[in-house]
Amino acid sequence: MPKLFSAPEAIVDEIIRDVGKRLVVGLPLGLGKANHIVNALYARAAADPSITLTLFSALTLEKPRPSGLLESRFGIPVVERLFGGYPELAYVAPLRAGRLPPNVEVLEFFFLAGRWLHVPFAQQNYISANYTHAASYLLERGLNVVLQLVARRVIDGETRYSLSCNTDITLDILRARHEGRAAFRLVGQVNSELPFMPGPGDLPAQEFSAVLDSGETDFPLFAPPAEPVSDTKYAIGLHAAGMVRDGGTLQIGIGQVADALAQGLIVRHRNNAQFAQVMARLAPAAPPRETGTFDKGLYGVSEMVFQAFLGLIEAGILKRAVNGVILHGAFFLGPKAFYRSLREMTPEEIARICMAPVSFTNELYGEEEAKRRARVDARFVNNAMMATLLGAAVSDGLESGQVISGVGGQYNFVAQAFALAGARSLLALEATRFAGRKVQSNIRWSYGHETIPRHLRDVFVTEYGVADLRGKSDGDVVAAMLAIADSRFQDELARQAKDAGKLAKSFEIPAAHRENFPERIAAALKPAREAGLLPTFPFGSDFTEVEQRLIPALQVLQAAKRTPARLPGLLWEGLTRTPDAADEECLARLHLDRPKSLAEWFYRALVSAALARSRVP
């Protein structure tokens, strides 16, 4: 049985007595880090140079840090409300500053997107790895401690601990320990907000050597709020929804595209005629392949579980059971409502969601025949930052070598798409992005870094449509990618392909794809937006109603700042209009109801005009 502790410093004493001063510590990806124990261990190593501490982790979570007047006035109250009680990880600030003690090393194989781009120390200590390979890298480094956040339950006098949000790598290395291939101490920290998840991550107490269980170290879970779903993301999600086959299997990556896809599937199932109408407006020349309702339903198998999956369950779409389970996952992260929904499920409901090792969700190896029978007509939907005209995907880093996020499980799911009968990999990307004030195409002729090489090209989806590339010649691939590129960049991209001899000199982009502009997408989605079929927050929001009204206004203002010539008109509009009561409430939220300086008067006018422009009729 584990030793129980109420103070993190005492449990650190126990770890050092038990293991020694050479500590190779595994921290779960994302939510499942035992923050108080991690911080106490870091403090001990920082104070004692004779200790050697290696922290091996991924997706270190940090509270947002708003900057700028409007961003701070909007964001700081949100951060305090949603993250106020979350204990920051002590190694983060010195890692950012490049001031870790010389006896402490922090290694990560996946970053929170973009947050460590300009931190040389983190970039130098990044390990490029498939999610499924991380466990073996841990073991090769001599892992001797795992610190994990857990849920606790007592049943008939027996205490059990659930790995809950992070069965991913922990279950794989526990299997190695059971097989005699590893020797490490599993140390838990109990958290009262963490849902107790049944399945293979429901462990007897004797699996743990020590457990920190105290009200003094309980804390609110990290709960990032859902982001608003833009027109661009909805268009991508709707196109992808037209590729999902009833009776099939679904994996989705995180983000706005995931929410948009899930909502697109719900509209297709519950409002089938309206789904057909919006798709006819969105892609008149390329109707979706799959348009029916989900009578058989889908089975979910996804490394990450999040709020949208619960929406699919509630809508009666995710219902095809495999051995009683409708959703297998390896880790989860989401807003407060998501955690609450899991905690409040009945035993019968929660039993249909099974948290499993990442080797189960992301690979076919092991129980391969059973997995093949279960994963029929699979659609693996993930995000890319850029793509080349020849079908390579750029998802994790830049050609400079700098890492934005990490490979994670993307390669795993692409490989499964080629290994499973009827399966497809869908890589979603926005056709353009802003680089400062300049719009750039995310579809390039070439790029100096690739995450998924062109020989594994399958399906790309942008807001302008679907490019099915599997098995096609280079010339046909280039033509298909041009059809989903933004029309502002099509001619130059075509010229580059022709100059390289990869596209016939006589090729002309079809007229049906010559209107790939953001304005067309907005117009195509407007009726569905106004009808409430495509809400800004399809699965709820932790933002208040006032904050939800402010968000699109601040987005209008942000877009205007990219084109400074628009700002005078916006300013004049704000100075000459009288805000109504609802607008005044929004202005008060930003402390602009009673301006005290010329700058505040200008900001008040700009926000007032942006509120008017962003208002939904």
Secondary structure, DSSP 8 states (H G I E B T S, - for coil): --EEES-HHHHHHHHHHHH-SEEEEE--SGGGB-HHHHHHHHHHHHH-TT-EEEEEES---------SHHHHHHHHHHHHHHHTT----TTHHHHHHT---TTEEEEES--STTTTTT-HHHHHTB---BGGGHHHHHHHTT--EEEEEEEEEEETTEEEEE-TTB-TTHHHHHHHHHTTS---EEEEEE-TTS----STTEEEGGG-SEEE--GGG-------------HHHHHHHHHHHTT--TT-EEEE-SSHHHHHHHHHHHHHHHSHHHHHHHHHHH-TTS--S--S--SS-BEEEEEEE-HHHHHHHHTT-B---BTTBSEEEEEE---HHHHHHHHHS-HHHHTTEEE--HHHHS---SSHHHHHHHSTTEEEEEE-SEEETTS-EE-SB-TTS-BSS--BTHHHHHHHHHHSTT-EEEEE--SEEEETTEEEESEES--S--SB-GGG--EEEETTEEEE-TT--HHHHHHHHHHTS-TTTHHHHHHHHHHTTSS-TT----GGGTT--HHHHHHHHHHHHHTTSS-SSTT--SS-HHHHHHHHHHHHHHHHHHSGGGHHHHHHHHHTS---HHHHHHHHHTT-SS--SHHHHHHHHHHHHHHHHH---
